[in-house]
Amino acid sequence: MRGKKMIIDDIKKANVQAMRDRNTTARNIYGVVINKLMLEIIKRRDGGTLMTEADEVQIINKTIKELVEEQEGYRTAGRVEQVEEIARQIDIISVYMPELLSEEKITMIIEGLSDRSVPSVMRHFKENHAGKCDMKTVSNVLKNIK
């Protein structure tokens, strides 16, 4: 089924620990992420492809973006308690995100590419560094190099 350890395995273990600790904040966010990951695994299995760590990171990143949007809605409505709850959830799940590449590292990677056209560079980062870099930062670094 899967050859190497996946992020979902760590999240499932953390969810069990959160249940033991009666940590509802952690249980809630772990449950959401586990459900999204399992749905994607099933969808891919039906399609004959396997889930990669980059796919997992992408789903977690999307979940964090959704939480940030939800948090802004609560902030606008003046619901401080919910804003703080979502901030805790973001902190809990952000642990599973890889460290983002620095601008210096992005610059080094771009300078190492033979084709530095915008589409080529963006494709390279999307295919080889998915979830490990902010594409907006890549675009800005690329503009500064040219």
Helices and strands as residue ranges (DSSP letters): H 7-21, H 24-47, H 53-77, H 80-94, H 103-111, H 118-128, H 135-145
